[in-house]
């Protein structure tokens, strides 16, 4: 009888230890995947913001100033999630070539990417070339425009008000583009890591030359 009791007790203890081990492993896996998701969000956010800040700071810039005598006319379209402007781009890796280019940013619709239905494509269109964008997990891209007195300019900005834009605020958020294995098998825990960026009053420096 004692042998049976000892066997039952051993089985219970082993089962308890086994369950504890599985729980610990699951928790560790979840923490690892969460950290990896957060790292991916941060890396994507850094890449996007570096490009956006570089491009936006060159609104109205041209290596040959005579080709854009009034930089205040460089912005061609301005709305809450899209902007088109003139600048001098580095198209071949050797720096600006002195020719005016147009650059158009706009946000595509959500729900086009299967892994995370919250994400959108942020498109970057150079001149009249086909739109180019990559899935870096953008969930929001909002632009706010200010005049030289720091007053908000309502969007979409009318054509006769475009030259009054003095600074731009970029608000951007990204999420992890791929759900982890845990999220795919446990929808109740389906959370996508999010990173947020806001550049306050990014001055259109070339406008200062008007």
HELIX and SHEET records of a PDB file:
HELIX    1   1 UNK A    2  UNK A   56  1                                  55    
HELIX    2   2 UNK A   65  UNK A   68  5                                   4    
HELIX    3   3 UNK A   71  UNK A   73  5                                   3    
HELIX    4   4 UNK A  159  UNK A  164  5                                   6    
HELIX    5   5 UNK A  181  UNK A  185  1                                   5    
HELIX    6   6 UNK A  187  UNK A  189  5                                   3    
HELIX    7   7 UNK A  205  UNK A  209  5                                   5    
SHEET    1   A 6 UNK A  75  UNK A  79  0                                        
SHEET    2   A 6 UNK A  82  UNK A  87 -1                                        
SHEET    3   A 6 UNK A 101  UNK A 107 -1                                        
SHEET    4   A 6 UNK A 120  UNK A 126 -1                                        
SHEET    5   A 6 UNK A 132  UNK A 146 -1                                        
SHEET    6   A 6 UNK A 152  UNK A 153 -1                                        
SHEET    1   B 7 UNK A  75  UNK A  79  0                                        
SHEET    2   B 7 UNK A  82  UNK A  87 -1                                        
SHEET    3   B 7 UNK A 101  UNK A 107 -1                                        
SHEET    4   B 7 UNK A 120  UNK A 126 -1                                        
SHEET    5   B 7 UNK A 132  UNK A 146 -1                                        
SHEET    6   B 7 UNK A 167  UNK A 175 -1                                        
SHEET    7   B 7 UNK A 194  UNK A 203 -1                                        
END                                                                             
